[in-house]
Each structure stands twice: as C-alpha cells, then as structure tokens.
Amino acid sequence: MKVHLRVFVEIRNLGKAMNALTDAGITGFYILEYKGMSPQDWKGFSIKEDPESAIKMIKDHAKNAMLICSVVDEEKVDEIVKMVREALMGEKYTILEVPIRRIIISDGKNE
C-alpha cells in the first residue's frame, strides 16, 4: 500500500525537513506554503462568522508554514518518520500518514 506522507513545518525548518526526507529515500515531493495556527495560538479567540472577519484574523495571527508531501511505500514510512523526527528534534512539526487506496495517473493522451 502507498501512503501520502505530509510533513508540516515552520518555514525556517524547510531545508532540514527536505534533507531528512531525501536522505530517507523519498523519490519526489511537492510543497505548499500556507498559514496555520496551533490550538494554543487560537484558544480563546472568538471569530465573527462573516468570511472577512475570519480571513482578517488568519492574516493577522496565523504563522507562515510549509507542507511537504510525498507518496511513499508503507514499508518505508517508519524509517522516513524516524529520520524526520531526528532532524527536527526540538522543533515544532506535524507528520500525517494518509493511506492511499488508489492512484490514477493520466498523461492526457490516452484515456
């Protein structure tokens, strides 16, 4: 089975995380930049339910972060996670392992 491995890191730790992932043997990845808040950061906030207020709150209080994603063989996940954890020891990060039931790839030529 394949796993969609997602590693959330602060921007300053992007290089550490990418180096650990490549050293662990991933063969490809994609990166998304996002703004995020941990529960400790937003605890006690009361957000008005209009979209503009929510967007303003996120822009004012959320931190810039990165999401590094890769599809890996399930058998390799534990070793990859171990290497990422060692590389990011003492840093803030989140790792998600999402099982993949199916992958469909189209080159756009043959359907």
N, CA, C and O atoms as a MOPAC input file, in Angstrom:
PM7 MOZYME 1SCF
protein

 N      0.84500 1    -1.17200 1     0.00000 1
 C      0.00000 1     0.00000 1     0.00000 1
 C      0.89600 1     1.24200 1     0.00000 1
 O      2.00800 1     1.22100 1     0.52700 1
 N      0.40400 1     2.29600 1    -0.58500 1
 C      1.09200 1     3.58500 1    -0.60500 1
 C      0.51900 1     4.47500 1     0.49100 1
 O     -0.63100 1     4.32400 1     0.90100 1
 N      1.34900 1     5.40700 1     0.95300 1
 C      0.94800 1     6.35100 1     1.98700 1
 C      1.26900 1     7.75900 1     1.50400 1
 O      2.34400 1     8.01300 1     0.96000 1
 N      0.32300 1     8.66700 1     1.71000 1
 C      0.56200 1    10.07700 1     1.43100 1
 C      1.12300 1    10.67300 1     2.71600 1
 O      0.38400 1    10.91900 1     3.66900 1
 N      2.42400 1    10.90100 1     2.73600 1
 C      3.10700 1    11.41300 1     3.91400 1
 C      3.11300 1    12.93500 1     3.84400 1
 O      3.55500 1    13.52000 1     2.85500 1
 N      2.61700 1    13.56900 1     4.90600 1
 C      2.53300 1    15.02900 1     4.94700 1
 C      3.31100 1    15.52500 1     6.16300 1
 O      3.05500 1    15.10400 1     7.29100 1
 N      4.25600 1    16.41700 1     5.92000 1
 C      5.07100 1    16.96700 1     6.99100 1
 C      4.85000 1    18.48100 1     7.02400 1
 O      5.19400 1    19.19300 1     6.08000 1
 N      4.27100 1    18.95700 1     8.12400 1
 C      4.03500 1    20.38300 1     8.33400 1
 C      5.19100 1    20.93500 1     9.15000 1
 O      5.48900 1    20.41200 1    10.22400 1
 N      5.85300 1    21.98700 1     8.66100 1
 C      6.98100 1    22.59000 1     9.36900 1
 C      6.91900 1    24.10800 1     9.26900 1
 O      6.28700 1    24.66900 1     8.37400 1
 N      7.59600 1    24.75800 1    10.21700 1
 C      7.78000 1    26.19700 1    10.10500 1
 C      8.75000 1    26.44900 1     8.95200 1
 O      9.61600 1    25.62100 1     8.67400 1
 N      8.60600 1    27.57400 1     8.29300 1
 C      9.41700 1    27.87000 1     7.10600 1
 C     10.91100 1    27.73600 1     7.39600 1
 O     11.66400 1    27.24700 1     6.55400 1
 N     11.33800 1    28.16200 1     8.56700 1
 C     12.77500 1    28.11900 1     8.87900 1
 C     13.31700 1    26.69700 1     8.93500 1
 O     14.53000 1    26.49900 1     8.87900 1
 N     12.43000 1    25.69700 1     9.04700 1
 C     12.86900 1    24.29700 1     9.11200 1
 C     12.64300 1    23.52400 1     7.81400 1
 O     12.79100 1    22.30200 1     7.78100 1
 N     12.28800 1    24.22500 1     6.76200 1
 C     12.00600 1    23.57100 1     5.48400 1
 C     13.21900 1    22.78200 1     4.98200 1
 O     13.07700 1    21.62400 1     4.58900 1
 N     14.38800 1    23.38100 1     4.99100 1
 C     15.58500 1    22.70200 1     4.49800 1
 C     15.91300 1    21.45600 1     5.30500 1
 O     16.24100 1    20.41700 1     4.73300 1
 N     15.82800 1    21.54900 1     6.63000 1
 C     16.09100 1    20.39000 1     7.48900 1
 C     15.15000 1    19.24200 1     7.13400 1
 O     15.57700 1    18.09600 1     6.98700 1
 N     13.87300 1    19.56400 1     7.00200 1
 C     12.87600 1    18.52700 1     6.72200 1
 C     13.09300 1    17.91800 1     5.33800 1
 O     13.03200 1    16.69800 1     5.18400 1
 N     13.34500 1    18.74900 1     4.33600 1
 C     13.56000 1    18.23800 1     2.98400 1
 C     14.81100 1    17.37700 1     2.91700 1
 O     14.80700 1    16.33800 1     2.25600 1
 N     15.88100 1    17.78600 1     3.58700 1
 C     17.10400 1    16.98000 1     3.60000 1
 C     16.86100 1    15.62800 1     4.24500 1
 O     17.32800 1    14.60600 1     3.74300 1
 N     16.12300 1    15.61400 1     5.37000 1
 C     15.82600 1    14.34300 1     6.04500 1
 C     14.98400 1    13.44300 1     5.14400 1
 O     15.23200 1    12.23900 1     5.06900 1
 N     14.00400 1    14.00800 1     4.47000 1
 C     13.15200 1    13.20800 1     3.57700 1
 C     13.95000 1    12.62200 1     2.41400 1
 O     13.79000 1    11.44800 1     2.08000 1
 N     14.79800 1    13.42700 1     1.80500 1
 C     15.57400 1    12.91100 1     0.67700 1
 C     16.62600 1    11.90800 1     1.15000 1
 O     16.88300 1    10.91500 1     0.46900 1
 N     17.24000 1    12.15900 1     2.31700 1
 C     18.19700 1    11.19700 1     2.87400 1
 C     17.50900 1     9.86700 1     3.18900 1
 O     18.13000 1     8.80700 1     3.11000 1
 N     16.23000 1     9.93000 1     3.54400 1
 C     15.46600 1     8.71700 1     3.86700 1
 C     15.01300 1     7.97400 1     2.61300 1
 O     14.50000 1     6.85800 1     2.70200 1
 N     15.20100 1     8.59000 1     1.44300 1
 C     14.93700 1     7.87700 1     0.20200 1
 C     13.66100 1     8.21600 1    -0.54400 1
 O     13.26900 1     7.48400 1    -1.45300 1
 N     12.99100 1     9.32700 1    -0.17600 1
 C     11.81400 1     9.66100 1    -0.98500 1
 C     12.28100 1    10.02300 1    -2.38500 1
 O     13.39000 1    10.52300 1    -2.57200 1
 N     11.43000 1     9.76800 1    -3.36200 1
 C     11.83100 1     9.98900 1    -4.75400 1
 C     11.18700 1    11.21900 1    -5.37200 1
 O     11.51800 1    11.59800 1    -6.49500 1
 N     10.28800 1    11.83200 1    -4.66000 1
 C      9.64700 1    13.03800 1    -5.16700 1
 C      8.75100 1    13.63200 1    -4.09600 1
 O      8.32500 1    12.94100 1    -3.17000 1
 N      8.47200 1    14.91000 1    -4.23100 1
 C      7.61700 1    15.57500 1    -3.25700 1
 C      7.03400 1    16.81400 1    -3.88600 1
 O      7.48000 1    17.25800 1    -4.94400 1
 N      6.02600 1    17.37500 1    -3.22500 1
 C      5.54300 1    18.69700 1    -3.58800 1
 C      5.38000 1    19.49300 1    -2.31000 1
 O      5.19200 1    18.93100 1    -1.23100 1
 N      5.45200 1    20.79500 1    -2.44200 1
 C      5.45600 1    21.67900 1    -1.28300 1
 C      4.35100 1    22.71800 1    -1.43700 1
 O      4.13900 1    23.26700 1    -2.51800 1
 N      3.65600 1    22.97500 1    -0.34000 1
 C      2.63000 1    24.00800 1    -0.29900 1
 C      2.96200 1    24.98900 1     0.81600 1
 O      3.31800 1    24.58200 1     1.92200 1
 N      2.84600 1    26.25800 1     0.53100 1
 C      3.01500 1    27.27000 1     1.57000 1
 C      1.63300 1    27.60000 1     2.10500 1
 O      0.67900 1    27.71900 1     1.33600 1
 N      1.52100 1    27.74600 1     3.41300 1
 C      0.22100 1    28.03000 1     3.99700 1
 C      0.38600 1    28.86200 1     5.25600 1
 O      1.50500 1    29.09100 1     5.71700 1
 N     -0.71800 1    29.30900 1     5.80300 1
 C     -0.74500 1    29.99200 1     7.08300 1
 C     -1.48200 1    29.08400 1     8.04000 1
 O     -2.54500 1    28.55900 1     7.71000 1
 N     -0.92800 1    28.89600 1     9.22200 1
 C     -1.57100 1    27.99200 1    10.15900 1
 C     -1.46200 1    28.48700 1    11.58600 1
 O     -0.65300 1    29.35200 1    11.91800 1
 N     -2.30400 1    27.90700 1    12.40700 1
 C     -2.31500 1    28.21600 1    13.83900 1
 C     -2.48800 1    26.91900 1    14.60600 1
 O     -3.27500 1    26.05600 1    14.21900 1
 N     -1.75700 1    26.79200 1    15.67800 1
 C     -1.94600 1    25.62700 1    16.53400 1
 C     -3.04900 1    25.95700 1    17.54200 1
 O     -3.35100 1    27.13100 1    17.75900 1
 N     -3.64600 1    24.95100 1    18.15100 1
 C     -4.73800 1    25.20200 1    19.10600 1
 C     -4.34700 1    26.15800 1    20.23500 1
 O     -5.17800 1    26.93700 1    20.70200 1
 N     -3.08700 1    26.10200 1    20.67600 1
 C     -2.65300 1    27.01100 1    21.72400 1
 C     -2.71900 1    28.47100 1    21.25700 1
 O     -2.97800 1    29.37200 1    22.05500 1
 N     -2.48200 1    28.69700 1    19.95400 1
 C     -2.48000 1    30.05400 1    19.40600 1
 C     -3.88000 1    30.64000 1    19.28900 1
 O     -4.07000 1    31.83800 1    19.50200 1
 N     -4.86000 1    29.80700 1    18.95400 1
 C     -6.20100 1    30.36800 1    18.73300 1
 C     -7.15100 1    30.12400 1    19.88700 1
 O     -8.31300 1    30.52600 1    19.82800 1
 N     -6.67200 1    29.46800 1    20.94000 1
 C     -7.52400 1    29.23400 1    22.10900 1
 C     -7.98800 1    30.57700 1    22.67900 1
 O     -7.17900 1    31.47200 1    22.92600 1
 N     -9.28300 1    30.70200 1    22.88000 1
 C     -9.83700 1    31.92700 1    23.43500 1
 C    -10.29500 1    32.92200 1    22.38800 1
 O    -10.97800 1    33.89100 1    22.71800 1
 N     -9.92900 1    32.70100 1    21.11800 1
 C    -10.39700 1    33.59600 1    20.06200 1
 C    -11.87300 1    33.35700 1    19.80600 1
 O    -12.34100 1    32.21900 1    19.83000 1
 N    -12.58100 1    34.40400 1    19.56600 1
 C    -13.96700 1    34.30200 1    19.13700 1
 C    -14.04100 1    35.00200 1    17.78700 1
 O    -13.80200 1    36.20600 1    17.69400 1
 N    -14.36800 1    34.26100 1    16.75700 1
 C    -14.36100 1    34.79600 1    15.39500 1
 C    -15.79600 1    35.06700 1    14.95900 1
 O    -16.68200 1    34.22400 1    15.09400 1
 N    -15.99200 1    36.26400 1    14.43500 1
 C    -17.28800 1    36.55300 1    13.83700 1
 C    -17.45100 1    35.61300 1    12.65700 1
 O    -16.46800 1    35.22600 1    12.02500 1
 N    -18.67000 1    35.25000 1    12.36500 1
 C    -18.88600 1    34.22900 1    11.34200 1
 C    -18.94400 1    34.76600 1     9.91400 1
 O    -19.29000 1    34.02200 1     8.99700 1
 N    -18.61900 1    36.01900 1     9.70800 1
 C    -18.55900 1    36.50700 1     8.33000 1
 C    -17.16200 1    36.22000 1     7.78400 1
 O    -16.18100 1    36.31000 1     8.52200 1
 N    -17.06500 1    35.87700 1     6.50500 1
 C    -15.77400 1    35.49000 1     5.91900 1
 C    -14.68100 1    36.54400 1     6.07400 1
 O    -13.52400 1    36.19300 1     6.30400 1
 N    -15.01700 1    37.81600 1     5.95500 1
 C    -13.99900 1    38.86000 1     6.04000 1
 C    -13.32000 1    38.87900 1     7.41000 1
 O    -12.10500 1    39.05400 1     7.49300 1
 N    -14.08300 1    38.70400 1     8.47200 1
 C    -13.50400 1    38.68800 1     9.81800 1
 C    -12.58500 1    37.48000 1    10.00800 1
 O    -11.50400 1    37.59900 1    10.58500 1
 N    -13.01800 1    36.33100 1     9.52400 1
 C    -12.19600 1    35.12500 1     9.66000 1
 C    -10.90000 1    35.27300 1     8.88000 1
 O     -9.83400 1    34.92000 1     9.38400 1
 N    -10.97300 1    35.78800 1     7.66300 1
 C     -9.77300 1    35.97900 1     6.84200 1
 C     -8.83300 1    36.98100 1     7.49300 1
 O     -7.62000 1    36.77000 1     7.51400 1
 N     -9.38100 1    38.06800 1     8.02400 1
 C     -8.54500 1    39.07400 1     8.69500 1
 C     -7.85300 1    38.46900 1     9.91300 1
 O     -6.66900 1    38.72700 1    10.13500 1
 N     -8.55700 1    37.68100 1    10.69400 1
 C     -7.96500 1    37.06100 1    11.87200 1
 C     -6.81500 1    36.14300 1    11.47000 1
 O     -5.76400 1    36.14700 1    12.11100 1
 N     -7.00700 1    35.36500 1    10.42200 1
 C     -5.95600 1    34.45900 1     9.95200 1
 C     -4.74900 1    35.25500 1     9.47400 1
 O     -3.61200 1    34.92400 1     9.81200 1
 N     -4.98900 1    36.30100 1     8.69200 1
 C     -3.87400 1    37.12000 1     8.20200 1
 C     -3.11200 1    37.78200 1     9.33600 1
 O     -1.88900 1    37.91100 1     9.27700 1
 N     -3.83800 1    38.20800 1    10.38100 1
 C     -3.21100 1    38.92300 1    11.49200 1
 C     -2.48600 1    38.01000 1    12.47300 1
 O     -1.49400 1    38.42600 1    13.07100 1
 N     -2.95900 1    36.76600 1    12.65500 1
 C     -2.44000 1    35.93200 1    13.73200 1
 C     -1.78700 1    34.61800 1    13.30100 1
 O     -1.00400 1    34.04900 1    14.06100 1
 N     -2.09000 1    34.13100 1    12.11400 1
 C     -1.54600 1    32.84500 1    11.68200 1
 C     -0.07500 1    32.99900 1    11.29000 1
 O      0.36700 1    34.07500 1    10.88500 1
 N      0.66900 1    31.90300 1    11.42000 1
 C      2.08900 1    31.89600 1    11.08300 1
 C      2.30000 1    31.24400 1     9.72500 1
 O      1.58000 1    30.32100 1     9.34300 1
 N      3.30200 1    31.74100 1     9.00100 1
 C      3.66200 1    31.12600 1     7.73000 1
 C      4.30100 1    29.77100 1     8.00400 1
 O      5.10600 1    29.62900 1     8.92400 1
 N      3.94100 1    28.79100 1     7.20700 1
 C      4.48400 1    27.44600 1     7.38300 1
 C      4.51100 1    26.74400 1     6.02600 1
 O      4.01900 1    27.26900 1     5.02800 1
 N      5.09500 1    25.55100 1     6.01300 1
 C      5.20600 1    24.77500 1     4.78800 1
 C      4.63600 1    23.38300 1     5.00700 1
 O      4.69500 1    22.83400 1     6.10700 1
 N      4.09100 1    22.83400 1     3.95200 1
 C      3.60400 1    21.46200 1     3.95300 1
 C      4.36600 1    20.72400 1     2.86000 1
 O      4.27800 1    21.07500 1     1.68300 1
 N      5.11200 1    19.70100 1     3.25800 1
 C      5.87200 1    18.88300 1     2.31000 1
 C      5.13600 1    17.55500 1     2.19000 1
 O      4.88800 1    16.88600 1     3.19300 1
 N      4.78800 1    17.17600 1     0.97300 1
 C      4.01100 1    15.95800 1     0.75300 1
 C      4.75200 1    15.02100 1    -0.18700 1
 O      5.41600 1    15.45400 1    -1.12800 1
 N      4.62300 1    13.72100 1     0.09100 1
 C      5.24000 1    12.70600 1    -0.75000 1
 C      4.41600 1    11.43400 1    -0.66600 1
 O      3.80900 1    11.14800 1     0.36600 1
 N      4.39500 1    10.68000 1    -1.73600 1
 C      3.75300 1     9.37400 1    -1.74400 1
 C      4.86100 1     8.33600 1    -1.60500 1
 O      5.78900 1     8.28500 1    -2.41300 1
 N      4.74800 1     7.50800 1    -0.56300 1
 C      5.79800 1     6.53100 1    -0.26600 1
 C      5.19500 1     5.15700 1    -0.00900 1
 O      4.00600 1     5.02900 1     0.28500 1
 N      6.03100 1     4.13500 1    -0.12500 1
 C      5.60100 1     2.78100 1     0.20900 1
 C      5.40000 1     2.68300 1     1.72200 1
 O      6.18500 1     3.22600 1     2.49900 1
 N      4.35600 1     1.99600 1     2.12100 1
 C      4.03000 1     1.86200 1     3.53300 1
 C      5.19700 1     1.28400 1     4.33800 1
 O      5.41900 1     1.68100 1     5.48200 1
 N      5.93500 1     0.35800 1     3.75000 1
 C      7.05600 1    -0.27700 1     4.44500 1
 C      8.17600 1     0.71300 1     4.78400 1
 O      8.95700 1     0.46700 1     5.70300 1
 N      8.26200 1     1.81200 1     4.06000 1
 C      9.33400 1     2.78400 1     4.26400 1
 C      8.95800 1     3.90200 1     5.23000 1
 O      9.82000 1     4.67200 1     5.65300 1
 N      7.69100 1     3.99400 1     5.57700 1
 C      7.20300 1     5.12800 1     6.36200 1
 C      7.89600 1     5.24500 1     7.71300 1
 O      8.33300 1     6.33900 1     8.07100 1
 N      8.01100 1     4.17300 1     8.46900 1
 C      8.59400 1     4.25200 1     9.80300 1
 C     10.01900 1     4.79900 1     9.77800 1
 O     10.38200 1     5.63300 1    10.60800 1
 N     10.81700 1     4.33300 1     8.83500 1
 C     12.19900 1     4.81900 1     8.74100 1
 C     12.23400 1     6.28900 1     8.32400 1
 O     13.03600 1     7.06000 1     8.85100 1
 N     11.38100 1     6.67900 1     7.39200 1
 C     11.32000 1     8.07600 1     6.95600 1
 C     10.92700 1     8.96600 1     8.12800 1
 O     11.55400 1     9.99700 1     8.36700 1
 N      9.89100 1     8.56900 1     8.85700 1
 C      9.42200 1     9.35600 1    10.00100 1
 C     10.51800 1     9.46100 1    11.05800 1
 O     10.70600 1    10.52300 1    11.65100 1
 N     11.23600 1     8.37600 1    11.29700 1
 C     12.32900 1     8.38500 1    12.27200 1
 C     13.38100 1     9.42100 1    11.88700 1
 O     13.84600 1    10.17900 1    12.73900 1
 N     13.75200 1     9.45800 1    10.62500 1
 C     14.78000 1    10.39500 1    10.17400 1
 C     14.30200 1    11.84000 1    10.25400 1
 O     15.07000 1    12.73100 1    10.62000 1
 N     13.03600 1    12.07400 1     9.91400 1
 C     12.48400 1    13.43600 1    10.00900 1
 C     12.44800 1    13.87400 1    11.46800 1
 O     12.81800 1    15.00400 1    11.78600 1
 N     12.00600 1    12.99000 1    12.35400 1
 C     11.93000 1    13.32600 1    13.78400 1
 C     13.31400 1    13.64800 1    14.34900 1
 O     13.46100 1    14.57900 1    15.14100 1
 N     14.31700 1    12.89100 1    13.94700 1
 C     15.67800 1    13.16300 1    14.40600 1
 C     16.17300 1    14.51700 1    13.89500 1
 O     16.79300 1    15.28000 1    14.63600 1
 N     15.89400 1    14.80600 1    12.63000 1
 C     16.34800 1    16.05900 1    12.03400 1
 C     15.64900 1    17.27100 1    12.65400 1
 O     16.23300 1    18.35100 1    12.74200 1
 N     14.41400 1    17.09100 1    13.07800 1
 C     13.62800 1    18.20700 1    13.61200 1
 C     13.49700 1    18.17800 1    15.13100 1
 O     12.63400 1    18.85400 1    15.69100 1
 N     14.33600 1    17.40800 1    15.79500 1
 C     14.26700 1    17.31800 1    17.25300 1
 C     14.33900 1    18.72100 1    17.86600 1
 O     15.20400 1    19.52400 1    17.51300 1
 N     13.41900 1    18.99600 1    18.78200 1
 C     13.37100 1    20.30300 1    19.43300 1
 C     12.61500 1    21.35400 1    18.65000 1
 O     12.46300 1    22.48200 1    19.11800 1
 N     12.13500 1    21.00300 1    17.45200 1
 C     11.38300 1    21.93700 1    16.60200 1
 C      9.90800 1    21.54900 1    16.60100 1
 O      9.54000 1    20.43700 1    16.98000 1
 N      9.08500 1    22.47800 1    16.17100 1
 C      7.65300 1    22.25800 1    16.06400 1
 C      7.34900 1    21.67700 1    14.67200 1
 O      7.76800 1    22.24300 1    13.66200 1
 N      6.62800 1    20.55700 1    14.61700 1
 C      6.26500 1    19.95300 1    13.34000 1
 C      5.07100 1    19.02400 1    13.54800 1
 O      4.74100 1    18.65700 1    14.67500 1
 N      4.44000 1    18.65600 1    12.45500 1
 C      3.35800 1    17.66700 1    12.47100 1
 C      3.57100 1    16.73900 1    11.28900 1
 O      3.88300 1    17.19000 1    10.18600 1
 N      3.40300 1    15.44600 1    11.51700 1
 C      3.51600 1    14.45800 1    10.44400 1
 C      2.19200 1    13.70300 1    10.36000 1
 O      1.68000 1    13.21900 1    11.37000 1
 N      1.65000 1    13.60700 1     9.16900 1
 C      0.43400 1    12.83300 1     8.93000 1
 C      0.72700 1    11.72200 1     7.93900 1
 O      1.43400 1    11.92600 1     6.95300 1
 N      0.18200 1    10.55300 1     8.20400 1
 C      0.27200 1     9.42300 1     7.28600 1
 C     -1.14800 1     9.10800 1     6.82100 1
 O     -1.99900 1     8.71800 1     7.62100 1
 N     -1.39400 1     9.28000 1     5.53400 1
 C     -2.72700 1     9.06800 1     4.98300 1
 C     -2.66500 1     7.89500 1     3.99700 1
 O     -1.98800 1     7.98800 1     2.97300 1
 N     -3.36200 1     6.79300 1     4.29400 1
 C     -3.33000 1     5.65200 1     3.36700 1
 C     -3.96700 1     6.01800 1     2.02700 1
 O     -4.95000 1     6.75600 1     1.96600 1
 N     -3.38900 1     5.49100 1     0.97500 1
 C     -3.91000 1     5.73000 1    -0.37200 1
 C     -4.52900 1     4.43600 1    -0.88100 1
 O     -3.86600 1     3.40000 1    -0.93100 1
 N     -5.77600 1     4.49900 1    -1.25100 1
 C     -6.45900 1     3.30600 1    -1.75600 1
 C     -6.20600 1     3.09300 1    -3.24300 1
 O     -6.16800 1     1.96000 1    -3.72300 1
 N     -6.03400 1     4.20100 1    -3.96600 1
 C     -5.85400 1     4.07500 1    -5.41300 1
 C     -5.13500 1     5.30300 1    -5.94100 1
 O     -5.31500 1     6.40600 1    -5.42400 1
 N     -4.32900 1     5.11400 1    -6.96100 1
 C     -3.66800 1     6.21000 1    -7.65700 1
 C     -3.98700 1     6.05900 1    -9.13700 1
 O     -3.76600 1     5.00100 1    -9.72400 1
 N     -4.50000 1     7.10600 1    -9.72300 1
 C     -4.79400 1     7.11600 1   -11.15800 1
 C     -3.94800 1     8.22400 1   -11.77700 1
 O     -4.02800 1     9.38000 1   -11.36300 1
 N     -3.15100 1     7.87100 1   -12.75300 1
 C     -2.27600 1     8.83900 1   -13.41100 1
 C     -2.63200 1     8.86000 1   -14.89300 1
 O     -2.69800 1     7.82100 1   -15.55000 1
 N     -2.85900 1    10.06100 1   -15.39700 1
 C     -3.17200 1    10.21400 1   -16.81800 1
 C     -2.13800 1    11.12000 1   -17.44900 1
 O     -1.80000 1    12.16800 1   -16.89900 1
 N     -1.63400 1    10.71500 1   -18.60600 1
 C     -0.68800 1    11.57400 1   -19.31800 1
 C     -1.42700 1    12.53100 1   -20.25500 1
 O     -0.80800 1    13.32100 1   -20.96700 1
 N     -2.75100 1    12.44900 1   -20.24400 1
 C     -3.55800 1    13.34200 1   -21.06600 1
 C     -3.70200 1    12.88200 1   -22.50400 1
 O     -4.45600 1    13.48500 1   -23.26800 1
 N     -3.00000 1    11.83400 1   -22.88800 1
 C     -3.02700 1    11.35600 1   -24.27300 1
 C     -3.97500 1    10.18100 1   -24.44000 1
 O     -4.76100 1    10.12800 1   -25.38600 1
 N     -3.89200 1     9.24600 1   -23.51400 1
 C     -4.72100 1     8.02200 1   -23.63100 1
 C     -5.64400 1     7.92300 1   -22.43600 1
 O     -5.17500 1     7.87700 1   -21.29800 1
 N     -6.89300 1     7.89000 1   -22.65600 1
 C     -7.87000 1     7.74600 1   -21.57900 1
 C     -8.47000 1     6.37200 1   -21.61300 1
 O     -9.32000 1     6.04900 1   -20.78300 1

